[in-house]
Amino acid sequence: MTIDPHTVAPRRFPLRPPARARQPRQELAPAGVGSRLLAWLIDLVAVAAAAAVAWLLTSSPLVAAIVALELLIGFVVWEGHTGCTPGQLALGLRTVRVGTPVSAGAAAVIPRALIFGAAHLLAVVGAPLLILTALADPRRRGQAWHDKVGGLQVVDVRRSVRGATLPHLPPAYPTGVPGFTPSMPQPVPVRADGPAPESPLLPRDAVTRIENPERPPVPPTPAPAPAPARPAFAFRLDDGTVVPVDRGGYLGRRPSAPEGQAGALLVAVPDPERSMSRTHARFGVTNGQLWYEDLGSGNGTIVQIPDGRSVDLTPHSRVALQPGATLLLGTRSVQVIPYEG
């Protein structure tokens, strides 16, 4: 029976699945009112500038109003999907569901946006006054009145992850499927051409005339196939499934590998809420070190370190992971464990 060394079936352990640690409440720092006001001003200036350009180009107030409305709708959709408006992105703020690091989605953001938009009808002080109501939040989450409508919270990402760092790996990695080890080169046969030995059955002059007789090439001895490396790491999904990481691959709701990487390990995380991207991230093992890279997913990746601190990863930046770390992916979680199979 032949066993493919690159195929390791997922294992299910009859253990109680780990608690889903996707809600590190103590790590979410509420955004300050000053930061929220500044983010609102940045968004307001961006919309006003776009409307002014449209007016100058068309001399039509209607066109300028349509451009401003389209831009505002785009900001709301973007905030629901990523948790950020341009102003929030510039200041490191993020709109999330209360007590979680997950963006809220359009269904929760749109009612909040309608209330906040209506506040602008109260001269120029309505919107700032609505933001200032966050100071009266009795739970100290920094929730303004319009935030509570959708069960939302604005957090300061930079303050939430202060003091927690992960080692970043250099960008230089072997091409192809991450984690693969190139096979050993085949030995090159060496010809042993030379003068033929003298033979008592042939006269000396016959030997002299045949200086380099043609000899059949020596067939190379095939090198033994390298033994497959035993996986050192595994992913434990929040439903208890354990997937050994025996090679590089991709992780997500329905991950797929780029063309030319058919042998990549694909780790599909059950996600009925569709909070993860199809191909959320990629990973690999280089020099015995497990690394992970978020591929610009919608809800991003937060790494929870065993000591309880959290790190919001920068997209397209590879970081080293140690056993015990937990990846928070939307509403799902994946834990890095040593492989003991």
Secondary structure in CASP SS format (residue, H / E / C, confidence):
PFRMAT SS
TARGET T0000
AUTHOR 0000-0000-0000
METHOD secondary structure of the structure
MODEL  1
M C 1.00
T C 1.00
I C 1.00
D C 1.00
P C 1.00
H C 1.00
T C 1.00
V C 1.00
A C 1.00
P C 1.00
R E 1.00
R E 1.00
F C 1.00
P C 1.00
L C 1.00
R C 1.00
P C 1.00
P C 1.00
A C 1.00
R C 1.00
A C 1.00
R C 1.00
Q C 1.00
P C 1.00
R H 1.00
Q H 1.00
E H 1.00
L C 1.00
A C 1.00
P E 1.00
A C 1.00
G C 1.00
V H 1.00
G H 1.00
S H 1.00
R H 1.00
L H 1.00
L H 1.00
A H 1.00
W H 1.00
L H 1.00
I H 1.00
D H 1.00
L H 1.00
V H 1.00
A H 1.00
V H 1.00
A H 1.00
A H 1.00
A H 1.00
A H 1.00
A H 1.00
V H 1.00
A H 1.00
W H 1.00
L H 1.00
L H 1.00
T H 1.00
S C 1.00
S C 1.00
P H 1.00
L H 1.00
V H 1.00
A H 1.00
A H 1.00
I H 1.00
V H 1.00
A H 1.00
L H 1.00
E H 1.00
L H 1.00
L H 1.00
I H 1.00
G H 1.00
F H 1.00
V H 1.00
V H 1.00
W H 1.00
E H 1.00
G H 1.00
H H 1.00
T H 1.00
G C 1.00
C C 1.00
T C 1.00
P H 1.00
G H 1.00
Q H 1.00
L H 1.00
A H 1.00
L H 1.00
G C 1.00
L E 1.00
R E 1.00
T E 1.00
V E 1.00
R E 1.00
V C 1.00
G C 1.00
T C 1.00
P C 1.00
V C 1.00
S E 1.00
A C 1.00
G C 1.00
A H 1.00
A H 1.00
A H 1.00
V H 1.00
I H 1.00
P H 1.00
R H 1.00
A H 1.00
L H 1.00
I H 1.00
F H 1.00
G H 1.00
A H 1.00
A H 1.00
H C 1.00
L C 1.00
L C 1.00
A C 1.00
V C 1.00
V C 1.00
G H 1.00
A H 1.00
P H 1.00
L H 1.00
L H 1.00
I H 1.00
L H 1.00
T H 1.00
A H 1.00
L H 1.00
A H 1.00
D C 1.00
P C 1.00
R C 1.00
R C 1.00
R C 1.00
G C 1.00
Q C 1.00
A C 1.00
W H 1.00
H H 1.00
D H 1.00
K H 1.00
V H 1.00
G C 1.00
G C 1.00
L E 1.00
Q E 1.00
V E 1.00
V E 1.00
D E 1.00
V H 1.00
R H 1.00
R H 1.00
S H 1.00
V C 1.00
R C 1.00
G C 1.00
A C 1.00
T C 1.00
L C 1.00
P C 1.00
H E 1.00
L C 1.00
P C 1.00
P C 1.00
A C 1.00
Y C 1.00
P C 1.00
T C 1.00
G C 1.00
V C 1.00
P C 1.00
G C 1.00
F C 1.00
T C 1.00
P C 1.00
S C 1.00
M C 1.00
P C 1.00
Q C 1.00
P C 1.00
V C 1.00
P C 1.00
V C 1.00
R C 1.00
A C 1.00
D C 1.00
G C 1.00
P C 1.00
A C 1.00
P C 1.00
E C 1.00
S C 1.00
P C 1.00
L C 1.00
L C 1.00
P C 1.00
R H 1.00
D H 1.00
A H 1.00
V H 1.00
T H 1.00
R H 1.00
I C 1.00
E C 1.00
N C 1.00
P C 1.00
E C 1.00
R C 1.00
P C 1.00
P C 1.00
V C 1.00
P C 1.00
P C 1.00
T C 1.00
P C 1.00
A C 1.00
P C 1.00
A C 1.00
P C 1.00
A C 1.00
P C 1.00
A C 1.00
R C 1.00
P C 1.00
A C 1.00
F E 1.00
A E 1.00
F E 1.00
R E 1.00
L E 1.00
D C 1.00
D C 1.00
G C 1.00
T E 1.00
V E 1.00
V E 1.00
P E 1.00
V E 1.00
D C 1.00
R C 1.00
G C 1.00
G E 1.00
Y E 1.00
L E 1.00
G E 1.00
R C 1.00
R C 1.00
P C 1.00
S C 1.00
A C 1.00
P C 1.00
E C 1.00
G C 1.00
Q C 1.00
A C 1.00
G C 1.00
A C 1.00
L E 1.00
L E 1.00
V E 1.00
A E 1.00
V C 1.00
P C 1.00
D C 1.00
P C 1.00
E C 1.00
R C 1.00
S C 1.00
M C 1.00
S C 1.00
R C 1.00
T C 1.00
H C 1.00
A E 1.00
R E 1.00
F E 1.00
G E 1.00
V E 1.00
T E 1.00
N C 1.00
G C 1.00
Q E 1.00
L E 1.00
W E 1.00
Y E 1.00
E E 1.00
D E 1.00
L C 1.00
G C 1.00
S C 1.00
G C 1.00
N C 1.00
G C 1.00
T C 1.00
I E 1.00
V E 1.00
Q E 1.00
I C 1.00
P C 1.00
D C 1.00
G C 1.00
R C 1.00
S E 1.00
V E 1.00
D E 1.00
L C 1.00
T C 1.00
P C 1.00
H C 1.00
S C 1.00
R C 1.00
V E 1.00
A E 1.00
L E 1.00
Q C 1.00
P C 1.00
G C 1.00
A C 1.00
T E 1.00
L E 1.00
L E 1.00
L E 1.00
G C 1.00
T C 1.00
R E 1.00
S E 1.00
V E 1.00
Q E 1.00
V E 1.00
I E 1.00
P E 1.00
Y C 1.00
E C 1.00
G C 1.00
END
